[in-house]
Amino acid sequence: MSGQKFKSTVPKSTVSAALNRATLSGAIPPRRRMTQNYLVIWVDGSIDENNSDCRNTLAQLRAVVSDVNVCTTSEQCVEFLNEIDDGKAFIISSGALGQSL
């Protein structure tokens, strides 16, 4: 008995299907992002919404937050902030505009 080889009676297709199911059921489900109900104001004098990098950045922001507003002057930003009353906003600023706000 020690030198005998045992032959499997289970077809390879059945074993393969079972292994595939086990692999799929143990797989990590894709991560879902829920858009948060936040307001983001991006203040930058050099924002060019026709630029592909800028469009990509805006798309990524909009995938995370529900409302993204772009301001190219500090006056636009202040005016927008006055319009939202008691609402909360996150401001992304850069360069000289960030210092003047």
BELKACOR-V84076 format. One record per helix or strand. SS is the DSSP state (H for helix, E for strand). FROM is the first residue (numbers start at 1). TO is the last residue. If there is no record, write none. Layout:
SS:FROM:TO
SS:FROM:TO
//
This chain:
H:12:25
E:36:43
H:52:64
E:65:71
H:74:83
E:90:93
H:95:100
//
